[in-house]
Amino acid sequence: MEASYLRRAGYRGRLLVEGQRGVYHVMSRTACGQYLFDDEGKAVFLEMLRKQAGFCGVDVLAYCVMGNHFHLLLAVPEDVEITDTELLRRYRLLYSEKGCPPSSASPTVLAKLLEANDEEGQALRGRILARMHDLSVFMRELKQRFGIWYNHRYQNKGTIWAKRFTSVVVESSREALTTVAAYIDLNPVRAELVDDPEDYAFSSFGAAMRESRKARAGYQAVFCGEVTWSALLPDYRGILYGKGMMSKGSIGKDQGRIAPERADRVLSKEGKLPLSDVLRARVRYFTAGTAIGSDAFLLSVGGQWSERHGLDRKRHAYPMRCAEWGGLRSFRNLQVDPVELTSLN
């Protein structure tokens, strides 16, 4: 879907999956592309991500924090009933008794108000619940919290973010989720920071290879809960490297980026590159495609969006170009540089 088409249709909001669990590839950049994330900042951001996700009820399936941007693969559940006990547990992830801001109730005060269940307590409960299970609220608060920390830490003023985050709906299928997760994990390889993505400390794959149970659980969700971590690892490394299980340091010719000359040669003959090669370039389908998945999935969400927002589209799924994408399709028909080969130089 082109931006001009959205404007003509009178739609300016964010296209989300409603009434059911939705998975999103989310990305946000710093202002002017400044490299604001040092190792300390990356670690602080990941801790804030953990707490914010726990509070909002969002599952982080994969992530990578770079020097001037970050990628997240998030699963946002549909609204569910939250007990007072669960609400208080989540609230304590963000607010401590001593560190609670003046504008927010302390956990002790909240507990008393919830127990009293009077008008004030119900109003506060409603305001807190409104911040849960919502992608936009989750991202706004996460970026605000990190911005406040950064400005305080470095005596900075003003926003550190370039603009609102970008998001693409991802079908909850093994093919779609593993492809996007691999693209996220290969960020530090594309940037030539590491030869092997497992060596990057600020990504979910690096954390999983360091035996993080939570990170490994994210990959089990990426594989739709069908296999254990040890069983899925060879298949996932096959997506990352284009071949079977490889030991550390044996990547050889597969490290870094695909050679631009080779990409040009294949694509000029209207050929398609192997998926593992294309994932080492910047793939705009994952940031500007609106939604990716199977024909059936895009037909379903496209029909919902057309009905809900009055979008007049005759087609909801377009083939993805330049690579062997299997059954994946894009909601938006990207005509210009769907895979940015210039980013390989």
N, C-alpha and C positions, 0 to 999 in steps of 0.2 A: 504494500500500500504506500503510495507516494504521499509526501507531506502535503502537497498541493491538493491531492484528492481528499485528504482528511479535512482540509480547510473548506473545500467546496461542500463537503458533506456537513459542515457545521460542527464537527467533532474535534475537540481540543484536549480531551482527557487522555488517560492511559487505558489501553485496551487490556483488560484483565479477565481471567477465568473466574466466573462468579457462581456461587451455589455449590461448589465442589473444590477439592484440593487442586491447587494450581502450582506448577513448577515454572520458575523464571531464571533466565540467565541475566544477571544484573551487572552493570559496569558503571563506574563513576571516575572522573579524572579531576586532578587538582587544577587550580587556576593557572592559566598560562603554561600548563605542562610542567610546572616546577616540581623538582624532585624533593618533595617535602617529607616523604617517608624514609627515615633512616631505620636502622635495626630496632632502636628503642621504640620509635613510632609504630613500626609494623607490629611489634609485640603488644603494645598498648591497644592498637586497633583490634587485633585478634581477641584480646581479652574482653574488650567492649562488645565485639561481635558475639562472643559466647553468651554474655549476660543479656544483651538485647534480644538475641534469638530465644533464649530461655524465657524471658519476660513475655515476648509477643507470641510464643508458641510456634515459631518458625523453625523449620529444620534446615540446617546448613549441610548440603550434600557435598559440595566442593567449593574451594576458595583459593585465591592466590592474591597476595598483596605485593604490588610492585612499588617502585620509587615514586611514581606519579599517578598511579591509578590502581584500582582493584577490581577483581572479578569475583562474583558469587553465584553459585547455583543453589537456589532457595526453593523449598517446598512450603507453600503457605496453605494451611488446612482451612476447611470451611469452618464457620463459627460453630462452636460446641458449647455446651453448658459448662461453666466454671464454678466450682464450689468456692466458698469463702476461704477454706483451707488452702486450696490450690492458688487462688488469687493472691493470698498473702505470701505464699512461698515464692511466687514469681516476682512479687513486688520487692521482696527482700534481695533479689538478685541485683536490682538497680539501686536500692536505697538502704543505707545503714542507719542506725540510730543517730550516730554522730555526724555522718556525712550527708544527711538529707538536706536538700536545699530548702530555704525558708518558704518557698512557694508550694512545697509538697508536704503532705502529712507524713510523719515518721511511721515506721512499721507498727510501733506500739499504739499510736493514735489511731491508725487505720484498723488495727485489730479490735480496739474498743468500739469504734464506730460501726464496724461490721457486726459485732456482737449485739450492739444496741438495736441495730436494724431500723433506725428511725429515718426521717426524711433526709437528714444530712448524710447519713451513712449510705443510703440508697443512691443519692446523687453522686457521691464520691465513687461508689462502686461502678456506676454507669460510666463515669468519665474514664476510669481505669480500663474497664472492659472495652471501651471504644478504641483503645490503643493497641488492642490485641488482634491477631489474625488479619492484619492489614499490611500489604506490602509497602504502600506509600508512607504510612506512619512509621513502620519499622525502619525504612531507609532514612527518612527525615530525622528521626531521633538519633540513629546511629551516627550520621554525618554531623549533626549538631554537637553531639557529645564529644566526638573526636576533635571537631573544630575548636571547641571550648578548651579542651586539654591542650591542643597544640598552641593556641594563642597564649595561654597561661604559661606554658613551658618555655616558649621562645619570645615572650613579650611582643607578640604580633597583634595586629588589629585587622578587623575585616574578615570576610569569608576566605576560606582556603580552597573552596570548590569552584570548578569552572561553571557548572550548571546543574540542573536536576540530573538524576541518574537515568540511564537508558535501560530498557528491559525488553526481553523477548520471551514470549511464552514457549515453553518446551513440552512436547508431549511426554507423558509419563510412561515411556516405553524404553526398553533396554537400548535399542539402537540410537534413539535420540539422546538419551541421558548420557550414555558412555561417550558419544561423539563430542558433546558439549563439554563434559568433564575433562576429556583429554585435551581439548583446545585450551581450557583454562590452565591445566597443569603444565602445558608446554610453553606458557608465557615466558618463564625465565630462560628457557632454551632458545626461544625466538630472539630474546634480548641478549643472548650470548653471555648470560651471567653464570650459567652452569652447563655442563655437557649432559648431565643426567637429571631429570626433574626431581628425582628422589633426594638430590643434594641440596635442594632449595628449602630453607628452613621455614619459610613463611607461606607455604602452600599446604593444602590438605593432603596431597600425595606424599610430600616430604614428611608431614606429621604421621601419616599412616605407616610409612616405612620405618618410622621411629617408634612404632608400636602404640600410637594413640588409639585407644578404643573408640573414641567418638569419631575420629576421622575415618577409621575403618568401617564403622557403622554407616557413615555417609556413603561409602562406595558400595556397601551391600544394598543400600537403598537405590543407588544408581543402577545396579544390576537387578532392580526390582525385587530384592530380598530372596532371590532364587538360590544363591550360593553363599558359601562362607568366604571370608577374606582370602584364605590360602587357596581356595579353589578358583576365585575370580582373578587373582593377581596375574597368572600367565596370560589370560585372555585380554586383560586390560593393558598389560605391557605390550601385547601384540598390536593394540590400537595405537599406543604411544609411539612405538618404534617401527611398526610395519613388519614385525617378525615375532617369533616366539619369545619365551622367557630369556632374558639376557642378564648377565651378571654386571655388576657395577664396573664401569671403565671399559666395557667391550662394545660401546656403541659404534665406534669407528666412523664410517662414512655417513652414518645416520645422524650424527650430532649437528647442532646448529640449525641453519636454515637450508632449505632446498636452493640449489643454484639457480639464479634467475635465468641463465641461458638455457638450462634444461627445461624449465617451466615454459619459457617462450617457445621453445622448439616443439614441445608437445602440444601446447594450446593453439599454436599457429596452424597446426594440421587438424584442428578441431578434435584433438584427442582429449583424454581426461587423465588427470594426475592421480596417483594412489592417494588414498585418504590420509595416510601418515605423512605424506609430503605436504599436502595442502594445509594440514593443521599447524604447520610451521610458518605459515603466512598469516596475514591478517584477514580473517574471513568476515565480511560484512553481513552475511546472513545471520550470524550469531549476535550482532549488535543492532542491525537495522532491518531485519527480516520480519518483524512484528511477531511472528510465530513460526515454529518449525515442527514438523512431525509428518505423519503419514497422511495420505489423501483423505482417509476417513476422519482423522482427528481434525484437520484443517477445515473440512466441510462442516463438521459439527460446530467448532468454535466460530467459524466465519458466519454460519447461519445465525448463531446466537447474537453476534455483534451486529449483523445486518438488521435483525429484528429489534434489538435494544437501542441501537444508535442511528438507525435509519440509513445505514450504509448500503448503497446500491451497487453491489458487485455481482457479476455473472460468474466469476471464477474465484475460488478461494485457495487453490493450491497450484504452485508453479514449480517445475523442475529446477533443481539447484545445479548450476553450471560449474565447469572447470574440474570436477573431481568425480570419483565413483562414490556417490552418496548413498547407495543402496535404495531403500524405500523412503528416504527423507525428502520432504518438499518444503517450500517456503511460502508463507502467506503473501509476501510481497515479491513482486517480480522485479528484482534488481537488475537494471540494464547496464549500469556503469560500474566496472570493477567490483563484482561480488567477492572476488578474491584479489586483494591488492598486491599484485606482484611487485609494485614499486617499493613496498615495505620490506622486500627481501634484500635490497641493496645495502 
